[in-house]
Amino acid sequence: MTYFHYQDNELYAEEVNLTALAKQYGTPCYVYSKQAICDNWQAFDKGLKKIKHRICYAVKANSNIHILKVLATLGSGFDIVSQGELERVLAAGGDPKKIVFSGVGKSTNEIAAALAADVDCFDVESLQELERINKIAKQHNKIAQIALRINPNIDAKTHPYISTGMHENKFGITMLDAFAICKKINIYSHVKLIGIAAHIGSQLTELAPFAESITCLLDFIERLKTHDIFLQHLNIGGGLGVRYQNELPPSIEEYMNAISKQLSNTQLYITLEPGRAIVANAGILLTRVEYIKHSPHKNFAIVDAGMNDLMRPALYEAWHPIIPVIKHANPAKTHYDIVGPVCESADFLGKNRLIEIKLDDILAVMMAGAYSFCMSSNYNSRPRLAEILVDGDKHFLIRRRETIHDLLQLEKDIKE
């Protein structure tokens, strides 16, 4: 299904006219398709229907409470990496028994909060973290279920900033160290080792690294059995890529078919943690053209959205499709750098784009549902944007636009 499509040369989100939406809520703003989110999550869930499993949405990809509520209603679990994400999931009605707490730097307070909420499992990334969880669990008279996150030293063939499964990355425990921890796990009285986990990176566009990682994990589990250590849980992470430009990632269905075949004989309970592949194509950023600058060297379209609103191009030199909300008749396309108002030369949404642009046009930055609003900031003291969820012919404000008053209030509250 095409969730964002042209109708009589005007762009729609499902059945909602985006020109009218921009007029009502202002620009810049984020717009999401509920149907896209549901379809993507259900494709993952259906793909493992013959295997005991749980789909735990990676909250860091897009953490709006109303989007989490949509996923919780579908029965989703959640992969979290902070106490803030824990509180968001709980506020959205998520089941704490379907929460996996990942991340390399869990603080004492975060561990205590997760234990109090009765999350299902901690993915442990170091021996010191294991010892900390055991100590805090003992203080709270709890038994913490844990999985050791393995670093399998597999090249995910993705951007180095989002690669997480190589020895040069900060994530996980080496196979050798993990094996040693498993053999002495019984000395820790308040943790229960239920499984192992791995997540080798994000925006993967090939199946081979996934298969290699799963093979490593299954071999590790078999090796543990020879020492009478039996696990019930296998977390294979997430990371399936999406198409922003020329990438050719496998579809969710192709990915799930490959995983299902590889795991067809296992009796383990499988956890999968997709994020980007659920929400990326479900969101767009609407932005208005404020100024147009022509020169012999370069043409600029200066829009009202900046790098603080969408960080990915500045951070990763990421490419997003950018299209007009209203198509011009007989367009005379020109190459433009589409840039924002922030005082940085890195403030761009797209470079050298061949597009017809006029003053006050509204542009749609596509594939902006993942790692977009959630990475936004108040740099240059710019208020963060409104977020709108579309459901068929209906639309709902799911985050109001910040005001200057909001930005100042936390500082004004301080008594000198």
C-alpha positions, 0 to 999 in steps of 0.5 A: 500500500502507498501510504503517501500518494498524489491525488489530482496532483496534491499529496495525501497521507492516507485520505488526508490532504496534506496542504490542508493539514499544513494550513491547520497545524503550521509548518514545519511538522511531522505527519505519520500514517497509522496504517503504515505502522500497523502493516509493518508491525503485523508483517514482522509478527506474521513472519514468525507465526510458526515460532514462539516469539515476541516482536519488541519495537525499538522505542528509540526509533520513534518514541511518541507515546501515541505511536507506542499506544498504537503498537501496544494495542497490536500486542507489541513488546518494546525494546528500551534503552533508558528510564525515559523510554520505560516511562513512555511505554508505561504511559502508553499502556505497554505491558512491562512483561513485554519489555527488554531493557537494552543499552550499555550504560544503565544507571543505578536509578534506571535499573531500580526503576525497571525492577520496580516495573517488573520488566521482562529482561535486561540485556546485559552488556558487561560483567560490571553491569551484571554485578550492578543488576545483581546488587540492586535486585538483592536490595529490592528482593527481586530476581532479575531475568537477564540475557547476555548481549554477545558481540559476535564481531560481524561486519553489518556493512552499514554506516560506521556510526550505526554498526554495533556488532564489531569488536571496535564498537562499545556494545556487547560482550565477547564470545569468550568472556560471555562463555566464562560468565555463563559458567559462573552465573550461579554465584549471582544470587539475584539474577536468572540467565534466560538467554543471549542476545545480539544486535549488530547494527541498523540499516542493514541491506543484506541478509548475510550478516543477520544469518551469520549472527544467528548462526553464531548465537545458535552455536554458542547455545549448543556449546553451553549445553555441553556444560549443562547450561540450558537457555530458553530465550534468543534475542536476534536484535533488529536492524533491517534497513529501508530504502531511502535512495538506491538501497535495495534491502530485503522486504520484511517478508523476505527477511522474515522468511529467511529467519524462519527457515534458519530458526525452524527447528529451534525450541527457543523463544525468539525476540526480534527488535525492529524499529526503523523498518516499522516507522521509517516509511510511516512518517514525513516532514512538511516544510515551507519554502521561505526564500529562494537564492539563485547564484551562478554557483548554487541555487538554494531553497531556504525552508523553515525546517532545519537540522535541529528538526531533522538531524540525519542529513547533517549527522550521517549525510543521510539522503531523504526523498524530497517532493512537492506537496502540490505538483506544478503544471509544466514544471521547470525543474532546477537543481537546489540545495534545500537548506534550513535557517540554522546557522551551520553549513551542515544545516541541509535537508537535501543537496543538489535536488532536481525539483521545481520550487516556488516561494511558499511551496510546501515540501515533503521530506519522505521516510522521516518516521524513524530517528527524526523527531526523536533526535530533534533538539532546541539548537538556536533556541528553536521550538520543536515541532508538532506531530500529527497522526493520520488514521484514514480520513481522520487526523490527530495532534499527538504532540503540540508544537513547543513555544518559546515560553516552553523553552524559557520556563525551565530556566525561569523556574530557577531561583537565584 
